[in-house]
Amino acid sequence: MGRQARRESSRAWIASGAAITIKTYARRYGVDRYTAYEDLTAIGFPLPDSARRWAHRPPPQPRPRRSATPRALLDDNWIMIDGRPYFAAGYTPGGAPYGMYLEEMDDDYLTRMIIPGRAGKLPDLDLFGP
């Protein structure tokens, strides 16, 4: 719903006699409380002094940059193929990796791969073991 349609709808809602607050407006129209304050003041709805805290939106906080590589892929055995995490058990003589995708592994398989003494480190796979 656009701003103008939202404000028209809110005028009808106010005329119905419903109890209107910043919080109820934000919930009804799916907006944040700063937008709710802006809309209600724009249509002339009287707000209590306690609602003034929503008058000024705080400046945006810079977010730390995320690594393009997920944390689980920081081990050399994990690579990305088609945007999906892939455990490369080895490579063919021609250089093509073989292994399995993360979503193909069940929880028991993943648990056996982790060495209890070194949490988070993946050991070498025993391709000839059980």
Backbone bond lengths (Angstrom), bond angles and torsions (degrees), N, CA, C in turn:
res aa  C-N    CA-C-N  psi(-1)  N-CA   C-N-CA  omega(-1)  CA-C   N-CA-C  phi
1 M - - - 1.447 - - 1.527 107.48 -
2 G 1.306 116.07 129.78 1.452 121.71 179.62 1.525 111.85 -74.81
3 R 1.319 114.64 169.50 1.469 120.35 -177.06 1.525 111.56 -59.59
4 Q 1.339 116.42 -48.10 1.462 119.41 -176.43 1.526 111.26 -64.83
5 A 1.339 117.11 -42.65 1.468 120.28 178.85 1.522 111.04 -65.65
6 R 1.323 116.23 -38.14 1.463 120.88 178.64 1.527 110.64 -63.79
7 R 1.315 116.87 -41.09 1.468 120.50 -179.76 1.529 111.52 -69.32
8 E 1.320 116.88 -37.55 1.469 119.94 176.65 1.528 110.23 -64.82
9 S 1.322 116.19 -43.69 1.463 120.50 178.83 1.522 110.72 -63.52
10 S 1.319 116.49 -38.31 1.471 119.36 -178.32 1.524 111.20 -68.59
11 R 1.326 117.54 -32.66 1.477 119.72 176.10 1.536 110.43 -61.08
12 A 1.328 116.04 -42.55 1.475 119.55 178.45 1.526 110.43 -67.50
13 W 1.320 116.50 -36.86 1.469 120.96 178.78 1.527 110.20 -64.31
14 I 1.323 116.68 -43.31 1.471 121.37 179.02 1.533 109.94 -64.21
15 A 1.328 116.47 -41.49 1.460 120.69 -179.50 1.526 111.99 -64.93
16 S 1.330 117.60 -22.19 1.467 120.53 179.85 1.526 112.30 -72.02
17 G 1.331 117.44 -13.62 1.454 120.82 178.65 1.520 114.03 92.36
18 A 1.315 117.89 7.56 1.466 121.31 179.51 1.534 110.03 -68.26
19 A 1.325 115.11 153.09 1.470 120.55 177.78 1.532 107.70 -76.58
20 I 1.314 115.86 116.28 1.461 121.59 -175.24 1.522 109.25 -108.03
21 T 1.324 116.29 127.28 1.458 122.96 171.95 1.523 107.50 -132.21
22 I 1.300 115.68 170.31 1.463 120.33 176.70 1.534 109.04 -58.38
23 K 1.324 115.73 -43.60 1.461 120.57 -176.82 1.531 111.95 -65.20
24 T 1.351 117.04 -45.19 1.461 119.15 -178.76 1.528 110.99 -67.84
25 Y 1.327 116.67 -36.13 1.468 119.91 177.41 1.527 110.09 -64.08
26 A 1.320 116.46 -45.75 1.467 120.69 -179.35 1.528 110.79 -60.97
27 R 1.318 116.98 -41.85 1.471 120.03 179.05 1.525 111.87 -68.11
28 R 1.309 116.62 -43.91 1.472 120.21 -176.51 1.523 111.83 -63.84
29 Y 1.329 116.58 -40.48 1.463 120.01 -174.41 1.531 113.84 -103.06
30 G 1.318 117.15 1.49 1.462 120.16 176.18 1.519 113.71 65.64
31 V 1.311 116.39 38.59 1.467 121.10 178.30 1.523 108.53 -119.95
32 D 1.331 116.10 167.58 1.463 118.32 175.66 1.535 109.15 -79.95
33 R 1.305 115.98 171.63 1.469 119.83 -173.86 1.528 112.32 -72.95
34 Y 1.311 118.06 -24.51 1.466 120.32 176.01 1.524 109.86 -68.34
35 T 1.327 116.83 -41.33 1.459 121.14 177.37 1.530 110.04 -68.49
36 A 1.323 117.09 -37.95 1.462 120.51 177.61 1.530 110.37 -61.18
37 Y 1.323 117.16 -43.47 1.470 121.00 178.00 1.526 110.32 -61.99
38 E 1.323 115.56 -45.08 1.467 120.29 -179.58 1.527 111.16 -60.98
39 D 1.322 117.40 -45.08 1.465 121.20 -179.51 1.520 111.70 -65.52
40 L 1.327 116.80 -46.21 1.469 119.70 -177.29 1.528 111.62 -65.70
41 T 1.316 117.72 -37.96 1.469 119.05 177.03 1.528 110.58 -71.69
42 A 1.329 118.30 -32.70 1.462 121.49 179.70 1.527 111.98 -65.67
43 I 1.327 117.31 -33.00 1.470 119.64 179.47 1.523 111.95 -92.16
44 G 1.341 116.64 1.39 1.462 120.56 174.73 1.509 115.19 85.61
45 F 1.308 118.85 19.88 1.460 121.65 178.94 1.524 109.02 -76.38
46 P 1.347 118.09 129.16 1.475 120.03 -179.52 1.537 110.51 -73.30
47 L 1.316 115.72 127.38 1.459 121.78 179.43 1.518 110.21 -114.60
48 P 1.335 117.31 148.41 1.468 119.48 177.60 1.542 110.34 -69.76
49 D 1.332 115.58 163.32 1.475 120.30 179.39 1.519 112.09 -60.98
50 S 1.323 117.57 -29.12 1.463 120.43 -179.27 1.537 111.86 -65.32
51 A 1.321 117.10 -19.39 1.467 120.41 -179.57 1.518 112.78 -79.98
52 R 1.322 117.33 -8.07 1.472 120.37 -178.03 1.523 113.16 -64.21
53 R 1.328 116.88 -18.95 1.472 118.51 179.65 1.525 111.19 -65.82
54 W 1.322 117.76 -17.00 1.461 121.64 178.30 1.522 111.96 -94.96
55 A 1.336 116.91 6.48 1.464 120.44 -176.97 1.527 112.73 -73.59
56 H 1.313 117.92 -33.54 1.468 120.85 -176.58 1.517 109.92 -119.83
57 R 1.306 114.51 116.86 1.466 120.76 178.19 1.533 108.42 -72.18
58 P 1.343 117.80 131.48 1.468 119.35 179.42 1.534 110.28 -67.67
59 P 1.328 116.50 154.84 1.466 118.20 179.35 1.528 110.49 -65.00
60 P 1.314 117.03 150.34 1.476 119.19 -179.80 1.520 111.14 -64.67
61 Q 1.328 115.88 142.12 1.457 121.87 179.52 1.528 108.66 -91.11
62 P 1.319 117.44 130.22 1.459 117.83 177.07 1.523 110.26 -67.49
63 R 1.321 115.75 135.98 1.459 120.37 -179.76 1.516 109.19 -97.90
64 P 1.334 115.85 144.79 1.461 117.87 178.54 1.523 109.91 -65.99
65 R 1.317 114.84 143.59 1.461 119.46 179.34 1.516 110.08 -67.61
66 R 1.312 115.64 137.95 1.456 121.23 177.60 1.517 108.31 -95.63
67 S 1.290 113.41 145.55 1.453 119.17 176.33 1.518 108.56 -69.08
68 A 1.329 116.80 142.20 1.454 120.77 177.68 1.524 110.45 -68.45
69 T 1.318 116.81 -23.31 1.457 121.45 179.53 1.523 108.90 -95.83
70 P 1.330 118.37 122.88 1.466 119.36 176.83 1.523 111.34 -58.85
71 R 1.336 116.44 152.60 1.458 121.32 -177.15 1.525 112.65 -55.95
72 A 1.324 117.12 -37.89 1.462 120.07 -178.27 1.524 111.82 -65.51
73 L 1.335 116.80 -18.97 1.456 119.49 -176.43 1.521 112.64 -93.79
74 L 1.319 118.48 7.51 1.452 120.30 -178.84 1.519 111.92 -73.28
75 D 1.338 117.51 -14.25 1.455 121.91 173.56 1.525 107.75 -75.26
76 D 1.317 117.79 144.59 1.460 121.22 -176.66 1.523 113.78 -66.07
77 N 1.324 118.07 -18.57 1.458 120.65 -178.20 1.523 112.80 -81.27
78 W 1.321 118.05 -13.53 1.458 121.62 -179.17 1.518 109.33 -98.71
79 I 1.327 115.95 133.05 1.462 121.60 176.33 1.532 107.53 -133.68
80 M 1.307 116.23 170.05 1.463 121.30 176.31 1.518 108.44 -107.61
81 I 1.334 116.74 128.35 1.452 122.09 174.11 1.520 106.68 -127.97
82 D 1.309 116.37 123.07 1.474 122.28 -178.02 1.522 111.28 55.59
83 G 1.327 118.01 35.23 1.456 122.14 178.59 1.510 114.56 74.61
84 R 1.328 118.05 12.64 1.467 122.09 -179.34 1.521 109.44 -120.82
85 P 1.353 118.50 139.47 1.466 121.16 178.33 1.530 110.78 -64.40
86 Y 1.331 115.73 132.45 1.457 122.16 -176.41 1.519 108.52 -131.11
87 F 1.334 117.27 126.54 1.456 121.31 176.55 1.523 107.88 -87.57
88 A 1.324 115.89 113.35 1.459 121.03 -179.71 1.525 108.19 -88.97
89 A 1.324 115.85 103.86 1.466 120.76 178.93 1.523 110.21 -71.18
90 G 1.298 117.03 -25.96 1.455 121.75 179.42 1.511 109.87 -177.99
91 Y 1.316 114.64 -173.83 1.452 120.56 -178.77 1.524 109.25 -132.42
92 T 1.326 116.52 143.97 1.458 121.14 177.27 1.525 108.56 -73.21
93 P 1.329 118.29 164.83 1.468 119.61 177.52 1.529 112.57 -56.78
94 G 1.316 117.48 -26.96 1.464 120.67 177.38 1.521 113.56 -81.73
95 G 1.339 118.38 -5.23 1.466 122.21 177.14 1.509 115.91 98.11
96 A 1.327 118.65 1.61 1.464 121.21 179.20 1.532 109.54 -80.90
97 P 1.332 117.67 133.96 1.467 119.33 -179.72 1.522 111.67 -75.87
98 Y 1.324 116.06 149.03 1.464 120.73 169.85 1.510 107.69 -129.47
99 G 1.321 115.57 146.29 1.459 122.11 -176.82 1.507 109.21 164.91
100 M 1.346 116.41 -138.41 1.461 119.34 -179.41 1.520 110.47 -152.03
101 Y 1.334 113.72 154.97 1.460 120.50 176.60 1.520 110.00 -74.87
102 L 1.334 115.79 153.16 1.464 121.48 -179.22 1.524 111.50 -58.21
103 E 1.336 117.84 -42.00 1.465 119.15 -177.10 1.525 112.59 -70.29
104 E 1.332 117.47 -14.34 1.467 120.34 176.29 1.527 112.12 -81.22
105 M 1.316 117.21 -16.51 1.464 121.29 -178.23 1.522 109.62 -84.93
106 D 1.325 116.77 135.45 1.457 119.80 174.36 1.528 108.61 -89.26
107 D 1.316 116.78 169.08 1.464 121.38 -176.26 1.519 112.49 -61.28
108 D 1.333 118.10 -37.70 1.463 120.36 179.93 1.524 111.02 -64.21
109 Y 1.318 116.78 -39.33 1.453 120.93 179.96 1.527 110.33 -65.47
110 L 1.321 116.05 -42.85 1.467 119.76 179.25 1.524 111.16 -65.40
111 T 1.331 117.71 -39.15 1.454 121.91 -179.67 1.521 110.69 -63.89
112 R 1.339 117.88 -40.73 1.465 120.85 179.23 1.521 112.11 -67.00
113 M 1.335 117.22 -24.22 1.457 120.67 -178.61 1.522 112.64 -75.18
114 I 1.335 117.43 -22.93 1.463 121.01 -175.28 1.522 109.36 -91.31
115 I 1.327 116.24 129.84 1.464 121.59 177.52 1.528 107.61 -78.99
116 P 1.350 119.45 126.36 1.464 121.08 -176.76 1.528 113.64 -56.06
117 G 1.317 118.64 -36.82 1.463 120.68 -177.29 1.520 113.48 -75.78
118 R 1.331 117.23 -18.74 1.450 120.99 -177.75 1.524 108.68 -128.52
119 A 1.328 115.63 76.88 1.459 120.69 -176.79 1.523 110.00 -59.25
120 G 1.298 115.07 134.79 1.450 120.36 177.40 1.509 114.16 89.15
121 K 1.317 119.13 -11.64 1.468 122.23 178.21 1.520 109.16 -96.64
122 L 1.293 116.60 134.65 1.446 120.58 178.56 1.520 109.46 -96.38
123 P 1.339 118.19 130.38 1.461 120.09 -179.83 1.525 111.25 -81.84
124 D 1.314 115.25 175.06 1.457 119.99 171.63 1.514 107.64 -68.06
125 L 1.300 116.10 140.02 1.461 120.13 179.13 1.505 110.09 -75.97
126 D 1.323 115.92 138.35 1.457 121.74 173.47 1.524 106.27 -93.55
127 L 1.333 116.21 97.50 1.458 120.03 -174.98 1.520 112.41 -74.20
128 F 1.350 116.85 -15.07 1.460 119.59 -178.07 1.524 112.42 -104.62
129 G 1.324 117.99 0.08 1.462 121.66 -179.10 1.510 111.36 -86.62
130 P 1.337 117.11 -176.71 1.470 121.06 -178.23 1.497 113.40 -68.52
